[in-house]
Amino acid sequence: EPRDQGGRDDLLYNVICKKCLPERGTCTRCDDNVDISPRHLGLTERHVTVRNLQAHTQYSFEIQAVNGVSNKSPYAPQFASVNITTNQA
C-alpha cells in the first residue's frame, strides 16, 4: 500500500506486465498470451495469478497503486517492480 493515501479511500491496483530482452536492454509490454487473473487493471485485492509465461524469459511486473485522481497528475504513475525469470516450460 502507499505510505500516504492522500485522504482518499478509493485505492485500486494495476499490474503492468513487461517482457524484457537483456541483450537489447529493453522491456516491452507483454502480449495478450500472458494471463493475469482476475484482471490487470482496477484491482481491489493485492494478489493476482499469472499464467502462460514463456520459458527462459525475463519479465518485469510494475505494481501501481492508483485512485480516482491519479490520472489528473502530470507525472507518470509510481510503481514497485517485481522481476521474474522463467526457467523451463
C-alpha positions as CSV (number, residue, x, y, z in Angstrom):
1,E,0.0,0.0,0.0
2,P,1.1,3.6,-0.5
3,R,2.6,5.4,2.5
4,D,0.0,8.1,2.2
5,Q,-3.4,7.7,0.6
6,G,-3.9,11.5,0.4
7,G,-7.2,11.2,2.4
8,R,-8.8,9.1,-0.2
9,D,-10.4,5.7,0.2
10,D,-10.7,4.6,-3.5
11,L,-7.4,2.8,-3.7
12,L,-7.0,0.4,-6.7
13,Y,-4.0,-1.5,-8.1
14,N,-2.8,-2.0,-11.6
15,V,-0.3,-4.7,-12.8
16,I,1.6,-3.9,-15.9
17,C,3.5,-6.8,-17.4
18,K,6.7,-6.2,-19.4
19,K,8.8,-8.8,-21.2
20,C,12.5,-7.9,-21.1
21,L,15.2,-8.7,-23.6
22,P,18.5,-8.4,-21.8
23,E,20.6,-8.5,-25.0
24,R,18.8,-5.3,-26.1
25,G,18.4,-3.8,-22.7
26,T,14.7,-3.1,-23.3
27,C,11.4,-4.2,-21.9
28,T,8.1,-4.0,-23.8
29,R,4.5,-4.7,-22.8
30,C,3.5,-8.3,-22.6
31,D,1.3,-9.7,-25.4
32,D,-2.2,-11.0,-24.8
33,N,-0.9,-14.5,-24.2
34,V,0.1,-13.6,-20.6
35,D,-2.9,-14.1,-18.4
36,I,-3.2,-12.0,-15.3
37,S,-6.2,-13.1,-13.2
38,P,-8.7,-11.8,-12.1
39,R,-7.5,-8.8,-14.3
40,H,-4.6,-6.5,-14.6
41,L,-6.3,-3.1,-14.1
42,G,-8.6,-1.8,-11.3
43,L,-7.8,-4.5,-8.7
44,T,-9.2,-4.1,-5.2
45,E,-7.2,-7.1,-3.9
46,R,-3.4,-7.2,-3.6
47,H,-2.8,-10.5,-5.3
48,V,-3.1,-11.9,-8.8
49,T,-2.3,-15.2,-10.6
50,V,-0.1,-15.0,-13.7
51,R,-0.2,-17.8,-16.3
52,N,1.2,-18.5,-19.7
53,L,4.7,-17.1,-19.3
54,Q,7.3,-18.1,-21.8
55,A,10.2,-20.3,-20.8
56,H,13.7,-18.8,-20.4
57,T,12.3,-15.3,-20.4
58,Q,12.7,-12.3,-18.1
59,Y,9.6,-10.4,-17.0
60,S,9.1,-7.2,-15.0
61,F,5.7,-6.6,-13.4
62,E,5.0,-3.0,-12.4
63,I,2.6,-2.7,-9.5
64,Q,0.8,0.7,-9.4
65,A,-1.4,2.0,-6.5
66,V,-3.9,4.5,-8.0
67,N,-7.0,6.3,-7.0
68,G,-9.7,8.5,-8.7
69,V,-7.4,11.5,-9.2
70,S,-4.2,9.6,-10.2
71,N,-4.9,10.2,-13.9
72,K,-5.0,14.0,-13.3
73,S,-1.4,14.1,-12.2
74,P,1.2,15.4,-14.7
75,Y,3.6,12.8,-13.5
76,A,3.9,9.1,-14.6
77,P,2.5,6.7,-12.1
78,Q,4.9,5.5,-9.5
79,F,5.2,1.7,-9.1
80,A,7.0,-1.1,-7.4
81,S,8.7,-3.7,-9.6
82,V,8.6,-7.5,-9.3
83,N,11.2,-9.1,-11.6
84,I,10.9,-12.8,-12.6
85,T,13.0,-15.0,-14.9
86,T,11.4,-18.2,-16.0
87,N,13.3,-21.4,-16.4
88,Q,11.8,-24.4,-18.1
89,A,8.4,-24.7,-19.9
